Amino acid sequence: MDSQQLSSLVLNALEELKGQDIVCLDVSSLTSLTDFMIIVSGTSNRHVKALSNSVLEKTKGSGSPPTGVEGLDSSEWILLDLGDILVHVMLPRVRE
């Protein structure tokens, strides 16, 4: 699965669970570390965790498991490293 397809999968997973203020940035011309950065807000710690778990479930199911996950314990800001895509799921106050 290429990075464009994977980003679509991630965006769909976030939209299904009503992620707020979803932004997808193409950073491929700015860095060689990743192609896309996706930023989304959740309404509560529980919502942030649910959004992250949904992305994890969908990407594992597609054969693209994450290479790293940070922040699941506090669920205020969770970073999902999918290689070509970095996903930041956070509370609005943290995002500010």
Secondary structure as UniProt FT lines:
FT   HELIX           3..16
FT   TURN            17..18
FT   STRAND          20..26
FT   TURN            28..30
FT   STRAND          36..41
FT   HELIX           45..61
FT   TURN            62..63
FT   STRAND          68..70
FT   TURN            72..74
FT   STRAND          77..81
FT   STRAND          85..90
FT   HELIX           92..95
//
